[in-house]
């Protein structure tokens, strides 16, 4: 099967060092057609499914709704100058968080910047275009790359490229992460750059392609670099050039890659530093490989089942991949090399060490098979290696038989839905017939054009049906229910928040309700909600320690639901959803400014708070709570732990709850706080549920009710599992004391507070002593000075920024510097010098060669 005659081998061997002509018009047209088919098939599927922007069903599922629609709305604000922050800092989310890492990671796909061309309330249209245009660009570039790997019909390789651009990876994994979609363009870009290395050409331009790939999205670019590095290694192995020439190509590729990555260094250094300073992700472990039936079934189009690598590229490329081992026009060594590459890469997705290698040595939270995009590119490349040699009907039939074996082995997988059977069997028979006819009429140009047109229609319709089928399967799951993003209700909420926004005097908080997990970016204002891989650990810890909640182990923070927390953060207005779940109530409250003054050198140094209520009082600078001890009265007995916690033994379903008597000042407002508690809380005749889970989900402070005139009430806890709660989980807030504390903070407040994009300053009366507290988490990167003195990292009070005024000061100024940016810019500058040196050297060599040639010609005369 793999043997070839010396004549065949000589006829099919191609010298990769041979210079290639410029891109002909037919190739440009074919690449454009590939892009149009890819985008058109995707749009047709969305229209038939009734999905936005062609129907009423929102696309904002999973992180697309939770993160990327809000992030793109915030980008719109930045591009239009309609936000309080800038590229370096985001004042809207998490009560102030760094932003450059988010921008580099989530918004560097160039198509993301199309948001500036649309109204803000239609930002989901450009978010859709990011996916659509990225797929089109990927198809266009892959068509060009295939032509550089092997000459042949540009129209046929354009049809193969559709399978890459609208692969199962794109439909199931990539579509909801717009920044990853740029990674689809990175594969062919890096392939083109590596091809130039083989030919000894365009080193500077190739370096810029590497830079564009890594700058657009370094996460997928790293996978693309590994994947195209493996393809490059196979091409080097198969090249018949002298060893010295191949070594030179390898060195060129290494230098090109290193320089291109260094040019993009700020993206890497800022992102890596932000990741190091972020709240740790939940531990992710690999649950083991999928069954062989599931894995093989995922090579076929039309289904969706996880977990398994999403590697389908359509029936046309798959049939050709299985045909390659039988194509006698392909040298045996080449067939073996490409087949071994595919098998090894496929196996690397189900072995923990190589999974880690593909994903930057960290097991992803979510799918462990994100790198399967690399195999989709390789499958299309190998398919072209077969198709470019015009496989004979018998060879195609052998490939069809292998496909049938794969179908039989994968038949028992739940992946094999009706669409998968129809696309595989029906589509496979049609594609096989068209390929056979193309071979038999290879000398008849008009017939080949007609057959290629029919094949193009087949690819278009089968791709659209694949997208429709996978999307319908996915959307049938409740977990994939769309988030509410910019509907009429959200726009009304945004208007209400904006109407009361007087930053930087106080904050207007969208509240803890979630249209998406990043409501402040979506709705405006300055709230505590923030969801990102880069939530600073100091932000999550500070807010949670003061009574705010979180999800995903602190990688999604929430805002405060209690009056003291709101007062500490300077929240003057907020949206209240608790009393009106179908709408909102805009509430304005008396609040101190964002910058306030505490007497003396108030900091966290040496602080040992007995409860969250004591911690809030220490940060507020006033006593406003009664914090009573709980007196057991019935049910399973709670016992004290040595670490200062109460252990609840739990109770059986229908059993008696653990109950306590609680004594507080009459008329005070009772609050419950047990961050990791999961169960029911009953007080004042009302039962409320909480769903805490250490350390994944932290509850916010829960209002219980007003303490009666007797000053006593009963608290009952119903939980089926044994667990620990704080020793003092109840605090009773005295509204009059809180009002007095707020008035005191306002009376001693600065005369003026100003805020820039990544700075904040306050002017006090001359000679003011004490500690200026800025209601923003003291994340790494802040530097503060007093009266123009030396800038230093601020101290902390409850995790917030605290600046000691010393013996007397009047002006506090703080500025944020993005960690990791300076070394990244330095590395990028060095890479730019290398590029300039290579460019200047090339010009000098060219001129010297011309001068030598002219001198030689004059000498002969």
C-alpha positions in Angstrom: 0.0 0.0 0.0 2.8 2.4 0.9 5.2 1.4 -1.8 6.0 3.6 -4.8 8.2 3.2 -7.8 11.3 5.3 -8.2 9.7 6.9 -11.2 6.6 7.9 -9.3 8.7 9.2 -6.4 10.8 11.4 -8.7 7.7 12.7 -10.5 6.1 13.8 -7.3 9.1 15.1 -5.3 9.0 18.9 -5.0 11.9 21.1 -4.1 10.6 23.3 -1.4 13.5 25.7 -1.9 12.3 26.6 -5.4 11.0 30.3 -5.4 7.3 30.6 -5.9 5.5 33.0 -8.1 3.3 35.7 -6.7 -0.3 34.9 -5.8 -2.3 34.6 -9.0 -5.7 36.1 -9.4 -7.4 32.7 -9.4 -5.9 31.9 -6.1 -7.1 35.1 -4.6 -10.6 34.5 -6.0 -10.6 30.9 -4.7 -9.5 32.1 -1.2 -12.2 34.7 -1.3 -14.8 32.1 -2.3 -13.7 29.9 0.5 -14.2 32.8 3.0 -17.7 33.5 1.5 -18.8 29.9 1.7 -17.6 29.6 5.3 -19.3 32.8 6.4 -22.4 32.2 4.3 -22.9 28.6 5.6 -22.6 29.9 9.2 -25.1 32.7 8.6 -27.5 30.4 6.9 -27.4 28.0 9.9 -27.9 30.8 12.3 -30.9 32.2 10.3 -32.6 28.8 10.1 -32.1 28.3 13.8 -33.5 31.7 14.5 -30.4 33.0 16.2 -29.3 36.6 16.6 -28.8 38.7 14.4 -31.1 36.6 12.1 -33.6 35.7 14.8 -34.8 36.3 18.3 -32.6 33.8 20.1 -29.6 35.4 21.7 -26.1 34.2 21.0 -25.0 35.4 24.5 -24.5 31.9 26.0 -21.8 30.9 28.5 -18.8 33.2 28.6 -20.0 35.0 25.4 -22.8 36.5 27.5 -21.0 36.6 30.9 -17.7 38.1 29.7 -17.3 39.1 26.1 -20.5 41.0 25.4 -19.8 43.2 28.5 -16.1 43.4 27.7 -16.9 44.6 24.2 -19.4 47.1 25.6 -16.6 48.4 27.8 -14.3 48.6 24.8 -17.0 50.7 23.1 -16.9 53.0 26.1 -13.1 53.3 25.9 -13.0 54.0 22.2 -15.7 56.6 22.5 -14.2 58.1 25.7 -17.4 57.3 27.6 -16.0 55.7 30.7 -14.1 56.7 33.9 -11.2 54.3 33.3 -8.7 53.7 30.5 -6.7 50.8 29.0 -4.7 50.5 32.2 -7.4 50.6 34.8 -11.1 49.8 35.0 -12.9 51.8 37.6 -16.3 50.2 36.8 -15.7 46.6 37.9 -14.6 45.1 41.2 -14.5 48.6 42.7 -11.5 49.3 40.6 -9.3 46.6 38.9 -6.4 46.5 36.4 -7.6 46.3 32.8 -4.6 46.0 30.4 -4.4 42.2 31.0 -8.1 41.9 30.1 -7.6 44.0 27.0 -4.6 42.0 25.8 -6.3 38.7 26.5 -9.9 39.3 25.5 -10.0 42.2 23.1 -6.9 42.0 20.8 -8.7 40.3 18.0 -8.6 43.2 15.5 -12.2 42.5 14.5 -13.2 43.3 18.1 -12.5 47.0 17.4 -15.4 47.1 15.0 -17.6 47.9 18.0 -16.7 51.6 17.4 -18.7 51.5 14.2 -22.0 50.5 15.9 -24.3 52.0 18.5 -23.6 50.7 22.0 -27.0 49.1 22.4 -26.2 47.0 19.3 -22.8 45.9 20.4 -23.8 42.2 20.0 -23.7 42.7 16.2 -19.9 43.5 16.1 -19.4 40.7 18.6 -21.1 38.3 16.1 -18.9 39.8 13.3 -15.8 38.9 15.3 -16.7 35.3 15.0 -17.9 35.5 11.4 -15.0 37.5 9.9 -12.4 35.5 11.8 -13.8 32.4 10.2 -13.7 34.0 6.8 -10.1 35.2 7.3 -9.1 31.7 8.5 -10.6 30.1 5.3 -8.9 32.7 3.1 -5.5 32.3 4.7 -5.7 28.5 4.8 -6.4 28.4 1.1 -3.2 30.4 0.5 -1.2 28.2 2.8 -2.3 25.0 1.2 -1.1 26.4 -2.2 2.3 26.9 -0.7 2.5 23.4 0.7 1.6 21.8 -2.7 0.5 23.2 -6.0 -2.9 22.3 -7.3 -6.4 23.6 -8.0 -7.0 26.7 -5.9 -10.8 26.1 -6.0 -10.5 22.6 -4.5 -8.1 23.7 -1.7 -10.5 26.6 -1.0 -13.3 24.0 -0.4 -11.1 22.1 2.0 -10.3 25.3 3.9 -14.0 25.7 4.6 -13.7 22.5 6.8 -11.0 24.2 8.8 -12.7 27.6 9.2 -16.1 26.0 10.3 -14.7 23.0 12.1 -16.4 21.3 15.1 -13.9 23.2 17.3 -15.1 26.5 15.9 -18.8 25.6 16.2 -18.6 24.2 19.7 -15.6 25.8 21.5 -14.4 28.8 19.6 -17.7 30.6 18.8 -18.3 31.7 22.4 -14.8 33.1 22.9 -14.2 35.8 20.2 -10.5 36.3 21.1 -9.8 32.6 20.4 -11.2 33.1 16.9 -8.1 35.1 16.0 -6.2 31.9 16.8 -7.8 30.3 13.7 -6.0 32.9 11.6 -2.8 32.3 13.5 -2.4 28.7 12.2 -2.2 29.6 8.5 -0.2 32.8 9.3 2.4 30.8 11.0 2.3 28.2 8.3 3.0 30.8 5.6 5.9 32.2 7.8 7.4 28.8 8.1 7.1 28.2 4.4 9.2 31.4 3.8 11.8 30.0 6.2 12.1 26.9 4.0 12.5 29.1 0.9 14.9 31.5 2.6 12.7 34.5 2.0 10.8 37.3 3.8 12.3 36.9 7.3 11.1 40.3 8.4 7.6 39.9 7.0 7.5 36.4 8.5 8.5 37.8 11.9 5.6 40.3 11.7 3.2 37.4 11.0 4.4 35.7 14.1 3.9 39.0 16.0 0.4 39.4 14.6 -0.5 35.8 15.6 0.8 36.1 19.2 -0.5 39.7 19.7 -4.0 38.8 18.6 -4.4 36.0 21.1 -1.3 34.4 22.7 -3.3 31.5 24.2 -4.3 29.9 20.9 -1.1 31.3 19.2 1.0 29.1 21.5 -1.0 26.1 20.3 -0.6 27.2 16.7 3.1 27.6 17.1 3.4 24.0 18.5 1.1 22.7 15.8 2.8 24.5 12.9 6.1 23.6 14.4 5.2 19.9 14.0 4.1 20.5 10.4 7.3 22.4 9.7 9.3 19.5 11.2 7.6 17.0 8.8 8.3 19.3 5.8 11.9 19.5 6.8 12.1 15.7 7.1 10.6 15.3 3.7 12.6 18.0 2.0 15.3 16.7 -0.3 17.5 19.8 0.1 21.0 19.3 1.6 21.2 18.9 5.4 23.0 22.2 5.7 20.2 24.1 3.9 17.5 22.4 6.1 19.5 23.3 9.2 19.6 26.9 8.0 15.9 26.9 7.5 15.4 25.6 11.0 17.6 28.3 12.4 15.7 31.0 10.4 12.4 29.6 11.8 13.7 29.7 15.4 15.0 33.2 15.1 11.8 34.4 13.3 9.6 32.8 16.0 11.6 34.2 18.9 11.8 37.7 17.5 8.1 37.8 16.6 7.1 36.6 20.1 9.4 39.2 21.7 7.7 41.9 19.6 4.5 40.8 21.3 6.2 40.6 24.7 3.9 43.2 26.5 0.9 41.0 25.8 2.8 38.1 27.4 4.4 39.8 30.3 1.3 41.8 31.3 -0.9 38.7 31.0 1.5 36.4 32.8 1.9 38.9 35.7 -1.8 39.5 35.9 -2.3 35.7 36.0 0.2 35.3 38.8 -1.5 38.1 40.8 -5.0 36.7 40.2 -7.3 34.7 42.4 -6.3 31.1 41.9 -8.5 29.1 39.6 -10.3 26.0 41.0 -8.2 22.9 40.7 -8.7 21.2 37.4 -7.9 17.5 36.9 -8.1 15.4 33.8 -10.9 12.9 34.2 -9.3 10.5 31.6 -9.6 9.9 27.9 -13.0 9.4 26.1 -13.8 6.0 24.9 -12.5 5.0 21.5 -16.0 5.1 20.0 -16.6 8.7 21.2 -13.2 9.8 20.0 -13.6 8.3 16.5 -17.2 9.6 16.3 -15.9 13.1 16.8 -14.1 12.9 13.4 -17.5 12.9 11.8 -19.7 16.0 11.3 -23.0 16.9 12.8 -22.9 15.8 16.4 -22.0 17.3 19.8 -20.9 15.3 22.8 -18.4 16.2 25.4 -15.9 15.5 26.7 -13.9 14.6 23.7 -11.7 16.5 21.2 -13.8 18.4 18.7 -11.8 17.6 15.6 -14.4 17.2 12.8 -13.6 19.1 9.6 -16.4 17.8 7.4 -16.7 14.7 5.3 -14.7 15.9 2.3 -11.4 16.4 4.1 -11.9 13.3 6.3 -12.4 11.1 3.2 -9.2 12.5 1.7 -7.3 12.0 4.9 -8.2 8.3 4.9 -7.4 8.1 1.2 -3.8 9.5 1.6 -2.2 6.1 2.7 -3.4 4.6 -0.6 -2.4 7.3 -3.1 0.5 5.9 -5.0 1.5 9.3 -6.4 2.5 10.3 -2.9 5.9 9.0 -1.9 5.8 6.3 0.7 7.9 8.3 3.2 5.6 11.2 2.9 2.5 9.1 3.5 4.1 7.6 6.6 5.2 10.9 8.0 1.8 12.7 7.6 -0.1 9.7 9.0 2.2 9.3 12.0 1.9 13.1 12.7 -1.9 12.9 12.8 -1.9 9.8 15.0 0.6 11.2 17.5 -1.2 14.6 17.7 -4.5 12.8 18.2 -3.0 10.7 21.0 -1.4 13.8 22.6 -4.9 15.2 23.4 -5.7 12.3 25.8 -2.4 12.0 27.7 -2.1 14.3 30.7 1.6 15.4 30.2 0.9 16.4 26.5 -2.4 18.0 27.4 -0.5 20.2 29.8 2.1 21.0 27.1 -0.6 22.1 24.7 -2.2 24.4 27.3 0.9 26.1 28.7 1.5 23.6 31.5 -1.9 24.3 33.2 -4.9 22.1 33.0 -7.8 24.3 31.6 -10.9 24.9 33.6 -13.5 23.7 31.2 -12.7 21.6 28.2 -9.2 19.9 28.3 -9.4 19.6 24.6 -9.1 23.3 23.4 -5.9 22.4 21.5 -7.9 20.2 19.2 -7.9 23.2 16.8 -4.4 22.2 15.9 -5.5 18.8 14.6 -8.3 20.4 12.5 -5.6 22.4 10.7 -3.4 19.3 10.2 -6.4 17.2 8.9 -7.1 19.8 6.2 -3.4 20.0 5.3 -3.1 16.2 5.0 -6.4 16.1 3.0 -4.8 18.5 0.5 -1.6 16.4 0.3 -4.0 13.7 -1.1 -6.3 15.8 -3.2 -3.4 17.7 -4.9 -2.2 14.4 -6.3 -5.5 13.6 -7.9 -6.3 10.3 -6.2 -7.6 7.6 -8.5 -11.1 6.1 -8.0 -9.7 2.9 -6.5 -7.7 4.9 -4.0 -10.7 7.0 -3.1 -12.7 3.8 -2.6 -10.1 2.5 -0.2 -10.5 5.8 1.7 -14.2 5.4 1.8 -13.9 1.9 3.2 -11.7 3.3 6.1 -14.3 5.9 6.7 -17.0 3.2 6.9 -14.9 1.4 9.5 -14.6 4.5 11.6 -18.4 5.0 11.3 -18.9 1.4 12.4 -16.6 1.8 15.4 -18.2 5.0 16.5 -21.7 4.0 15.8 -22.5 3.3 19.5 -21.4 6.8 20.6 -24.2 9.1 21.6 -22.5 11.6 19.4 -24.0 9.8 16.4 -27.3 11.7 16.1 -29.4 11.7 12.9 -27.5 14.6 11.4 -24.2 12.9 11.9 -25.5 9.8 10.1 -27.0 11.8 7.3 -23.9 14.0 6.8 -21.5 11.1 7.0 -23.3 8.5 4.8 -25.3 10.7 2.5 -22.6 13.4 2.2 -19.9 10.8 2.0 -21.4 9.0 -1.0 -22.0 12.3 -2.8 -18.5 13.6 -2.2 -17.0 10.3 -3.2 -19.0 10.3 -6.5 -17.9 13.9 -7.3 -14.2 13.2 -6.6 -14.4 10.1 -8.9 -16.0 12.1 -11.6 -13.5 14.9 -11.2 -10.7 12.4 -11.8 -12.3 10.8 -14.8 -13.0 14.1 -16.4 -9.7 15.6 -15.5 -9.0 16.6 -19.1 -12.4 18.2 -19.7 -12.2 21.7 -18.3 -15.9 22.6 -18.7 -17.0 19.4 -17.0 -14.5 19.9 -14.2 -15.8 23.4 -13.6 -19.4 22.1 -13.4 -18.4 19.3 -11.0 -16.4 21.7 -8.8 -19.4 23.9 -8.6 -21.6 21.0 -7.5 -18.9 20.1 -4.9 -18.9 23.7 -3.7 -22.7 23.6 -3.2 -22.3 20.3 -1.4 -19.7 21.8 1.0 -21.8 24.9 1.5 -25.0 23.0 2.4 -23.3 20.3 4.5 -21.4 22.9 6.4 -24.6 24.9 7.1 -26.4 21.7 8.2 -23.5 20.8 10.5 -23.6 24.2 12.1 -27.3 24.0 12.5 -27.3 20.5 14.0 -24.5 21.2 16.5 -26.1 24.6 17.5 -29.5 23.0 18.0 -28.1 20.2 20.2 -26.1 22.7 22.3 -29.0 25.1 22.8 -31.3 22.3 23.9 -29.4 22.2 27.2 -30.6 24.5 30.0 -26.9 25.2 30.9 -26.5 27.0 27.5 -29.5 29.3 28.1 -28.6 32.8 26.9 -27.7 35.5 29.3 -29.7 38.7 29.3 -27.4 41.3 28.0 -28.6 44.4 26.1 -32.3 43.9 26.0 -34.8 46.6 26.8 -34.7 45.8 30.5 -30.9 46.1 30.6 -31.0 49.4 28.7 -33.5 50.8 31.3 -31.2 49.7 34.1 -28.2 51.3 32.4 -30.1 54.6 32.1 -31.0 54.4 35.8 -27.5 53.8 36.8 -26.2 56.6 34.6 -28.7 59.1 35.8 -27.3 58.9 39.4 -23.6 58.5 38.6 -21.5 61.2 40.2 -18.1 59.5 40.2 -15.6 60.1 41.7 -17.5 61.7 44.5 -19.6 58.5 45.1 -20.4 55.3 43.2 -23.5 54.3 41.3 -23.7 50.5 41.7 -25.7 48.3 39.3 -26.1 46.0 42.3 -25.6 42.3 42.8 -28.2 41.2 40.2 -26.6 39.6 37.2 -27.7 40.3 33.7 -24.3 38.9 33.0 -21.3 38.3 35.3 -19.9 41.7 34.4 -22.9 44.0 34.9 -20.8 47.1 35.6 -19.2 46.9 32.2 -22.5 46.2 30.6 -24.7 48.7 32.5 -22.1 51.4 33.5 -21.5 52.7 37.0 -19.0 51.5 39.5 -19.9 48.2 41.1 -18.3 45.2 42.7 -19.3 42.5 40.2 -16.3 41.3 38.0 -15.7 38.1 36.2 -12.3 37.4 34.6 -9.4 35.1 34.7 -7.5 38.1 36.0 -9.5 39.0 39.1 -6.7 40.1 41.5 -6.4 37.9 44.5 -6.2 41.1 46.7 -9.5 42.3 45.2 -11.3 39.0 45.8 -9.9 38.7 49.4 -10.7 42.3 50.3 -14.3 42.3 49.1 -15.1 38.8 50.5 -13.6 39.6 53.9 -15.9 42.7 54.1 -19.1 40.6 53.4 -19.4 40.6 49.6 -19.9 37.3 47.9 -18.1 35.5 45.1 -18.4 32.6 42.7 -15.8 30.3 41.0 -13.5 30.5 43.9 -13.3 34.3 43.7 -12.8 34.7 40.0 -16.3 36.2 39.9 -16.8 38.8 42.6 -20.1 40.3 43.6 -21.2 43.6 45.1 -22.4 44.4 48.6 -25.9 43.8 49.7 -25.7 45.5 53.2 -25.7 49.2 54.2 -22.3 49.1 55.9 -20.6 47.5 53.0 -22.1 50.1 50.7 -21.1 52.9 53.0 -17.5 51.7 53.2 -17.3 51.6 49.3 -18.9 55.1 48.9 -22.0 53.7 47.1 -24.4 56.6 46.8 -27.0 54.9 44.6 -27.7 51.3 43.6 -30.2 49.1 41.8 -32.2 47.0 44.3 -33.6 43.8 42.9 -34.5 42.1 46.2 -38.0 43.5 46.4 -38.8 43.4 42.7 -37.4 40.3 41.0 -39.1 41.2 37.7 -37.6 44.7 37.7 -35.5 47.0 39.7 -35.8 49.9 42.1 -33.3 52.7 42.0 -32.2 53.7 45.5 -30.2 56.6 46.6 -28.6 56.6 50.1 -26.4 58.9 52.1 -22.9 57.8 51.5 -19.4 59.1 52.4 -17.2 59.9 49.4 -14.9 57.4 47.8 -11.9 59.0 49.7 -12.4 59.4 53.4 -10.2 60.1 56.5 -9.5 57.9 59.6 -7.8 59.2 62.7 -4.3 58.0 63.4 -2.5 55.4 61.4 -5.4 53.0 60.8 -4.2 49.9 58.9 -4.6 46.2 58.8 -1.4 45.6 60.7 -2.0 43.4 63.8 -5.7 43.3 63.3 -7.6 40.2 64.5 -11.3 40.6 63.8 -13.7 38.2 65.5 -16.3 38.5 62.8 -17.1 40.2 59.6 -19.1 42.7 61.5 -16.1 43.7 63.6 -14.0 44.0 60.4 -16.6 46.3 58.8 -16.7 48.4 62.0 -12.9 48.7 62.0 -12.8 49.8 58.4 -15.8 52.2 58.8 -14.2 53.6 61.9 -17.3 53.4 64.1 -19.3 50.8 66.2 -22.6 50.2 64.5 -23.4 46.6 65.2 -24.6 44.4 68.1 -22.8 41.1 67.6 -24.6 38.7 69.9 -23.6 35.2 71.0 -26.0 32.5 69.8 -27.7 30.6 72.6 -28.8 27.0 71.6 -32.4 26.2 72.2 -33.1 23.0 70.3 -32.4 20.6 67.5 -29.0 19.0 66.7 -26.5 20.6 69.0 -23.9 23.0 67.5 -20.4 22.6 69.1 -17.5 25.1 69.2 -14.4 24.3 67.2 -10.9 25.2 68.4 -10.5 27.5 65.4 -13.3 29.7 66.6 -16.1 28.3 64.5 -19.4 26.5 65.3 -19.9 23.0 63.9 -23.4 22.1 62.7 -24.0 18.3 62.8 -26.8 18.6 60.2 -30.2 17.1 60.4 -32.1 14.5 58.4 -34.9 15.5 56.0 -37.9 16.4 58.1 -35.9 16.4 61.3 -35.7 19.2 63.8 -33.6 22.2 62.9 -30.8 23.6 65.0 -32.2 26.7 66.7 -30.8 29.6 68.8 -32.1 32.5 70.8 -30.6 35.8 69.7 -30.7 39.1 71.6 -30.1 42.5 70.0 -31.2 46.1 70.4 -34.9 46.6 69.5 -35.4 48.1 66.1 -32.0 47.2 64.8 -31.6 45.3 61.5 -30.4 41.7 61.8 -28.0 40.3 59.3 -26.6 36.8 58.8 -23.2 36.0 57.4 -21.8 32.6 56.9 -19.8 32.6 53.7 -19.7 28.8 53.1 -23.0 27.8 54.5 -25.3 25.6 52.5 -28.8 25.3 53.8 -31.8 27.2 55.1 -32.0 30.1 57.5 -35.2 30.9 59.3 -35.9 34.1 61.3 -38.9 36.4 61.8 -41.1 33.8 60.1 -39.2 33.9 56.8 -37.1 31.0 55.5 -34.2 31.8 53.1 -31.8 29.5 51.3 -28.1 29.8 50.9 -25.8 27.8 48.6 -22.3 28.4 49.8 -19.5 26.0 49.1 -16.0 26.4 50.4 -14.1 27.8 48.6 -16.1 28.0 45.3 -19.2 30.0 46.3 -19.1 32.6 49.1 -22.5 33.9 50.3 -23.2 37.7 50.6 -24.5 39.1 53.8 -28.1 38.1 54.2 -30.8 40.5 55.8 -33.0 38.7 58.3 -35.4 41.4 59.5 -36.1 44.0 62.1 -35.5 43.0 65.8 -38.8 43.3 67.7 -39.4 45.4 70.8 -38.5 42.4 73.0 -35.0 42.5 71.6 -35.1 38.8 71.1 -35.7 36.5 68.1 -35.2 32.8 67.2 -32.8 31.7 64.5 -33.2 28.2 63.0 -30.8 26.5 60.6 -31.7 23.5 58.5 -29.0 21.7 56.7 -28.6 18.1 55.6 -24.8 18.1 55.7 -22.5 18.7 58.6 -20.5 21.9 58.3 -18.9 24.8 60.1 -20.1 28.4 60.4 -18.6 31.5 62.0 -18.8 31.7 65.8 -20.6 35.0 65.4 -22.7 34.8 62.3 -25.3 37.4 63.3 -24.9 41.1 63.5 -27.7 43.7 64.3 -27.1 47.0 62.6 -28.2 50.2 64.4 -29.3 52.5 61.5 -28.9 55.7 63.7 -25.3 54.8 64.5 -24.5 54.1 60.8 -26.0 57.4 59.9 -23.9 59.2 62.4 -20.8 57.4 61.2 -21.5 58.4 57.6 -22.0 62.0 58.6 -18.7 62.0 60.5 -16.9 60.6 57.4 -18.5 63.3 55.2 -17.6 66.0 57.7 -13.9 65.0 57.6 -13.9 64.2 53.9 -11.4 65.8 51.5 -12.3 69.2 50.0 -11.9 67.7 46.5 -11.6 64.3 44.9 -10.5 63.8 41.3 -10.0 60.7 39.3 -8.2 60.0 36.0 -8.2 57.0 33.8 -5.7 55.2 36.2 -5.2 57.7 38.9 -7.1 59.2 41.9 -6.3 62.2 44.1 -7.8 64.0 47.0 -7.2 67.4 48.5 -7.7 67.8 52.3 -7.5 70.9 54.4 -4.0 71.9 55.2 -2.3 70.2 58.1 -4.7 67.2 58.1 -3.4 64.2 60.0 -4.6 60.6 60.0 -5.0 58.1 57.2 -6.7 58.7 53.9 -8.7 55.6 52.9 -9.4 55.2 49.2 -12.4 52.8 48.7 -10.5 50.7 46.1 -8.8 47.3 46.8 -5.0 47.9 47.2 -4.0 45.7 44.2 -0.3 45.5 43.1 0.7 48.4 40.9 -0.7 51.4 43.0 1.8 54.1 44.0 0.8 57.0 46.3 2.4 60.2 47.4 1.5 62.9 49.9 2.1 66.5 48.9 4.3 65.5 46.0 6.6 63.4 48.1 8.1 60.0 47.2 5.6 57.6 45.7 5.2 54.4 47.7 2.8 51.4 47.7 -0.2 52.3 49.9 -1.0 50.5 53.1 -4.3 48.7 53.6 -7.3 49.0 55.7 -9.7 46.0 55.2 -7.7 45.4 52.0 -8.5 48.9 50.7 -5.9 51.5 50.0 -4.7 53.5 53.0 -2.3 56.4 52.9 -0.9 57.8 56.1 -0.8 61.6 56.0 2.0 61.7 58.5 2.4 64.9 60.6 0.1 66.8 58.3 -0.7 66.8 54.6 -3.1 68.3 52.2 -2.9 66.4 48.9 -2.9 62.6 48.3 -2.2 61.4 44.8 -2.2 57.8 43.6 -1.4 56.4 40.2 -1.6 52.8 38.9 1.3 51.2 36.9 0.5 48.0 35.1 2.7 45.2 36.5 4.7 43.5 33.8 4.4 46.3 31.2 7.9 47.8 31.5 9.8 44.6 31.0 7.5 43.7 28.1 8.1 47.0 26.4 11.8 46.6 26.9 11.8 43.1 25.3 9.6 44.5 22.4 12.0 47.3 21.9 15.0 44.9 21.6 13.1 42.8 19.1 12.3 45.9 17.1 16.0 46.8 17.0 16.8 43.3 15.7 14.2 43.8 12.9 15.7 47.2 12.0 19.2 45.7 12.0 18.2 42.9 9.7 16.4 45.3 7.5 19.3 47.7 7.3 21.7 44.9 6.8 19.6 43.5 3.9 19.6 46.9 2.2 23.3 47.3 2.6 23.9 43.8 1.2 21.6 44.5 -1.8 23.4 47.7 -2.6 26.8 46.1 -2.2 25.8 43.3 -4.6 24.6 45.8 -7.1 27.8 47.9 -6.8 29.9 44.7 -7.2 27.9 43.7 -10.3 28.3 47.2 -11.8 32.0 47.2 -11.1 32.4 43.8 -12.6 30.6 44.9 -15.8 32.7 48.1 -16.1 35.9 46.0 -15.6 34.9 43.7 -18.4 34.5 46.7 -20.7 
